[in-house]
Amino acid sequence: MKVVPLWVLHAVAVLMRPFHRPLARLAALAVWQDTADMRLAPARTLAQDPVRLTSLREIAEWTSAQGTLQVDPARA
C-alpha cells in the first residue's frame, strides 16, 4: 500500500485544475476525506430524526423466531 502525502494531494487538486479537471476533483475529494470530521454523533442525529434503536439481541431473537437463524440461548 502506498501513501500519498496530504500536501501532494492538495497541490494536485490546485495545479491540475486547468489541465485535468477530473483528476483535480479526485485529489480534492481525497483531501476532504482525509481531513473531514467523520465521527458519528448519534445524539444529534437522533434529535433530528428520533427513532428507536434496535439492539443486536432483538435482531437475533427476531431472526431466530423467523426460523432463519438458530440462536443458542446460553450464548445470547
Beta strands, then each sheet from edge to edge (+ up, - down):
end
